[in-house]
């Protein structure tokens, strides 16, 4: 499942598993936080930070900064 815009397209794939980054995009957009500045270093606490899609990492960082998501470092 993906709730993001990529190359100007928004799409939804309910048959696919939603990843953390997909959920972050949906939450950040729903809360109107998309344009916030964020310190990307907040993602350094996660072992798998390199697995977060580069184009969606900002949404994950925003969600973590606002306490909307957390995980196990």
N, C-alpha and C positions, 0 to 999 in steps of 0.2 A: 504494500500500500504506500503510495507516495502522495503527499499533499503539497507539492511545491511547484514553483514556476521554473522552467528550464527552457531557455531559448524562446521565451515569450509564451510558452504553452503551460497550462495547468492540467494535470491529469490525475486520475484516481484509478487505482488497480486493486479492487477489494479482494481479489483472489490471492494476492501476494501478502507476505508477512510484513507488518510495519516494523521498521527499524527505529532505534532511538532517534536518529536524525530526522526521520519522517515525522515522528510525533513532535519533535522540537519545532519543526517548521509550522505544523498545524497550530500548536499552542502559541507560539510567538506571533503568528499572524492573527489569531483569534483575539489575543490580548492587545494588539496594536503596537507591538514593541519592535517591529521589523527594522525601523530606522535608527534604533539606539546605537550609540557607541558602546563598545564592550572591549574589555581586556581579554584577548584571546589566550593569555597565559593561564586563565582559569582551567583550561582543558589539560594542562600539564599534570593534573592530579590523576588522570585516567591512564592506565597502562595501554589501553587500546586507542589512544587519541589519533594515532596515524591511520586508523581504519575509518575515521569519520570523513565523509566526502568533503573535499576542500570547499566546494560551493555551498555546503550546508553547515559547515563548522561554526559560522557566526551565529546561526540560529540556536545551535546546541549551547554555545557559550552564553548567549542571552538567557536561555532557559535556566541554565545552571546558576548564573549570576542572580537571577530573581527567585531562586529557590523553587522553581517549577519542576525541576528535574534534579535527581542526584543519582549516584551510583556507587559502586564499590571500587575504590582506587586500586 
